[in-house]
Amino acid sequence: MLTQGGYYLATGVLPFVSRRLFEAVTGPKREWWLVQTVGALVTVIGGALVTGALRDELSDELLGVAAGSAATLAAIDVAYVAKGRIAPTYLIDAGAELGLLGALAVSVRRRESGS
């Protein structure tokens, strides 16, 4: 969960750090307020995941947020790339989200088995 939180913090703040860099990677955006809204929400989620991981407080609710966020962001990436609405570079994020989801599943399984 620490890795996922760090990834979300980094990607969430990027639109606030450099619009030019963000759009160079993801393509131009007409609705910049929406980019910033999603970035802010992803940053908040990332902060909560990092805090929970550092405190070793991995509640079922926090695990749900971690899994739900990764699955939702991956699905949105794939669906809107397929529709031609966003750049194919978003498939890199989809792959990262699926990797995070897989790592989370392994982590939960180990936690439940006590290893």
N, C-alpha and C positions, 0 to 999 in steps of 0.2 A: 504494500500500500504506500510505502514511502516513495518508491520509484514513480508510481502513478501520480502521487501528489506533486512531486517535483516536476514531472512532465506537464501537468496541468498548470502549475504556477508559471513555468517558462512560456508555455504557449498562450496562456491567458493574458499575460502582461504584454506580449509582443505588439499587439495593436496600439498600445499606449506608448510603447518605447519608440516605434518607428513605423508609421503608416507606409512609407516607401518600401521598407524591407518586407513588411507583411504582404503588401500587394505584389511585390516582386516574386514572392513564393506562391501566393494563392490566386493571383490575378486581380484586376481592378474591381472595386466594390462601389456600387451606387448608394447603398444604404449604410453609411459609415456608422451611424448610431447603432445599428443592429450588430455590426461587428464588435463594437465596444461593449454592448450589452452582453453578448455571448462571452466575450473575453473576460468581462468582470465576473460573470457567473462561474466560468471555468476556474478562474483564479480563486474564488471563494471556496469552491469544492476542493481544489488543490490544497489550500491552506488547512481545511478541515481534515483531509486525509493525512497530510504531513503531521499535524498535531496529534491525531489519533495514533499514528504509527510510532511517533517519538515517545508518547506516553504509554505505549503498549496497551491502549484501550481500544480494541477492535470490536466494537459492539455490532450486533446484528444490523442495526440501523445504518451504521457507517459502512459496513460491508455492502449493504443494499445500495447505498449511494454510490459506492465505488463501482460495483458491478453494473448498476443501472446507467450510470454516466458513460462508462466505456461502451456498453452495448448500444446505447442511444446515439452517441456520437459516431460510432462505426456505421450504424444503419443509415444515419443521415448522410454521411460522406458517400457511401456506396449508392444510395438512392438518387442523390442529386448529381453525382457524376454521371450516372446512367442516363439521367434526363437531360444532360448537357447544360445544367444550370450553374455548376461550379467546375473549377479546373480539375483535371485528372490528378494533379499533385495531391489532392485531398485523399486519394487512395493510399498515400504513404501514411497519413494519419489514421485511416481505417485499419491498416495493417498494424500500426502501433497500438491502437485501441484493442484489437483482437489479441495481440500479444499480452497486453496488460490484463485483459480478461482471463486469458489462460493462466498467467502467473498468479492471479488472484485465486483462481480455482485450485491450483496446486497448493497455495498457501493455506487456504481454508481446509483442504483435505488433510494436510499435515497437522494443522491445529486441532482438528477433530480427532485425529488418531493419536495425538499426544506426542508426535515425533518432533 
